[in-house]
């Protein structure tokens, strides 16, 4: 298995549960940015047009291990950010809010002197990316929005976790214990994130119509959490947005079929490249 994920498949996430994603390459720099009561971890790889990758809820930036080498090879600078309370980043006692995490991303951009970036978001990271773009369109070249909802009606009702999701959750449990400064607080962390997911975000069609950057709405054909009609609604509501359904993958496509997923990211980034 190589860093680009060429020829690699992990449809049932058994490899991910056992080993995590591919190891990240050596970073150019790594630091924490103080913002709004939290230390926000970020890492920079390579040189070129800047792309920020924003991970999903309960995860961390290491989950992009199959994507980073591909983007570097294509000539991009890659910036990873652990959302507050996730991975290496800390949080204060306030409830989780997507708007607050979006402000964290902007704070990192300012601290790193990134005038304009492309944003790639996965699940919760997609919400954060779109919020950054909506509030700061002059700073964002485009948003690759993978696998999330922008209001609670877009989420499927979850009765119980399927085996693939359970494997992902067990990996998140191990990684939180390994990376977090509060390794004993995983249960509280999970409950707080789950509450955010159930009640946020709350964008209206009018809010979506105000977005003025190129957006690609991407959804796995078999996504476990997001209603396909919601993805269509987002693409119809955001001016000039594009919609793409990825066949034979789920919410975890970046881990399941990385070569396929990476090709879609590169196609979008090529159209919005700075």
N, C-alpha and C positions, 0 to 999 in steps of 0.2 A: 504494500500500500504506500503510495507516495502522497505528498502534501496536496496535490491538485485533486486527489480523489479519483484519478482516471481509472476506469474499469471497476470502481469500487461501489458496492451496494451493501446497505445495512437496513433493509426494509423493516425488519422486526426489532431493530435497535438493540440487539443482543450484544453487538460489539461496543456500541456506545455505553450501554450499562456497565460492561466489564472494564472498559478502558477510557471512556470519554471520547471526544473528538480527536483528530490528529493534533499532535503537539504544535504550538505556535512557534514560528521562527524566532530568532533572537531579535529583540526590539531595538530600534535606534535610541529610544528613550522611554522612560516609564516614570510616572509621578502621580501625586495626589493634588487635586485642586480643592481648596477650601471654599465651600459655598452653602449658604443657608443651613448652617448647623450640621453639615456633613463633609466628609473627606471623599471626594469623587476620584476614583482611580481611572487613569487613562494611560494608553501606551501608543507609541508611534512606530510605524514600520515603513521603511523605504522613502522614496522621493517621487514627486510627480503630482498629478491632479489629485487633491485630497478627497478621500471617501471615508465617511464615518459609518461604522457598523454598530448597530444597536440590537442587543440580544433580547430574548424573550423573558417573560416573568418567571421567577425562581431560578433562572439560569445565570450565566456569566459570560464574559467575552471569550473565554476559551472554547465555547461552543461554536465559534467561527473558525475552528482550526482547519477545516477543509477549504475555506474560502480565501483566507489571507494569502497563502502562497500564489494562488491563481491571480489575484488582483495585483500583487507585486510583480509577477511575471509580465502582466499586461501594462506595466508602467504607472501604476497608481501608488500614491501614498495612502496608507491605511491607518486610520485612527480607531482604536477600540476604547469604549467607555463602559465601565461597569455601572449600571444604574444604582442609585442610592439604596443601601441596604443589601445589595447583591454583590457576590464575588468579593473583591478587595475593598469595595466602597462601604462607608459607614452610613448611618442614618441617626436622626434624633428621634424624639418621642412622638412627633407629629404623624398622623395617618398618612399612608401612601396616597399621592395624587399624581396623575400623569402630568398635569401642568407644572408641578414642582420639578419633576424629573426632566421635563423639556427645558426648564430654565437652567438645570444643571448642565445640559448639553451646550446651551449657549454660553454658559460660564466657562466651560472647557474650551470652546472655540475662541472666546476672547482671550483666555490665558495663553493659548497656543498661537495667537495672532493668525487665526484662520479666517480670512475675510469672506470666503464663499466655499461651500463644500457640496458634495452629493451625499445623500443620506440613504442608507440601506437599513430597513427595519424589519425585524421578524417578531411577529406576535405583539407583545407589549411594546417592543422596540419600534414597531411600525406606527403605533399610536403616537409615541413620543416624537418620532421623525416628522409625522404630518403636523403635529402641533408646533414644532419648531418652524416648519415651513410656512404655516398659516400666519404665525405671528411675526416672522422675520423673512419674508420672501426674497429680500435683497441679498440674503446670506446663503440661500439654498439654490443650487442648480437644478435639483430634481429629487424626487422621493420614490424609492422602490419600496412599496408597501406590501409586505407579505404576511397574510394569514392573521388578520385581526378585524375587530369591529370598532365602529366609532360611536355607537350607542348600544345600550344593553340589549336591545331587541335583536341585534345581529348575532348574538351567541346562541348556540344550541343548548338545550337543557341537558345537563350531565347527571345521569342517575348513578352510574359507577364508572370507574376508570377501566378502559380496555387494556389488554396486556402490553401493548406498545407504549401507551401513556404511563402505565405503572413502571415500566423499565426506565423511562425518561425520569420519572419522579425519584426513583431510587438513586439514579446517577446524581440528580440535583442534591439529594440528601447528603451523599458522600462529599460532593464538591463544596457544599456550604460548610460542612464540618472542617474541611481542609483549608478553605480560603478565608472564611469570615473571621472578624475580630470578636464576634459573639457566637462561637460555634454551638453553644448550648441553647440558643434561642430559635432554632429552626422551626419549631411548631408555632411560636408566636409570629415569626416572619411569614410563614405560609398562610396563616389566618389573616394577617394584615393585607397581604397581596391579594388573597382570594376576595376579601371584602371590596378592595378597589376594583377588581375585575367585574364583580357583580353589579356595581353601582356606577361605574365610570367606563369610558368617557360618555359625554352627553352632547355630542355635536348634532345640531339640527341640519336639515337640508340647506337652510340659509347659510349656516356656518361653512358647510362644505363648498357651497357656491362661491364663497369669498376666497378660496384658495387659488393662488395665481402662479404656481410653479408646475412644471411637468410632473405628473404622477403616473406610475404604473401600479395598478391594483393586481396583485398576483395571489392566486389561491390554489391549493392542492385539491385535486379532484375528490379526494376522500378525507378532507379536513375533519378532524374529530370535534372541533369546537365552534367553527364559524359557519353560518348558513350561507350557501352559495348565492342565494338571492340578495343577501346583504352586500356581497362583493359586487354584484351587478348594480345595486343601488348606489354604492360609492362611486363606481365608474360613471354612472349616469349623472350624479350630482356634482362631481368635481369637474370644472371646465377643462375640456381637452384631455381628460384622463383616459388611459388605455386600460383594458381588462385582459388578463391572461389566466386561463385555467391550466394547471400542470397535470397531465395525465399520470395516473398510477402512483401518485404520491399523496402524502397526508400533510398535517401540520408540521411534520418533522423533515420535510424535503431536503433542507441543507445537510442533514446527516444521512438521510436514506439514499439519495442519488446526487451526491455533490457535483459530479461532472455535469450532469444535466442542469442542475440548479445554477451552477456557476456560469454556464453559457447564457442563461437568461439574464443574470445580473450584468454580464459584460455587454450584452446587446443593448440594454437600457443605458448603462453608463456611457457607452460609445455615442449615444444620441445626445446626451446632456453634458458631455465632457467639457470641462473648463479650458 
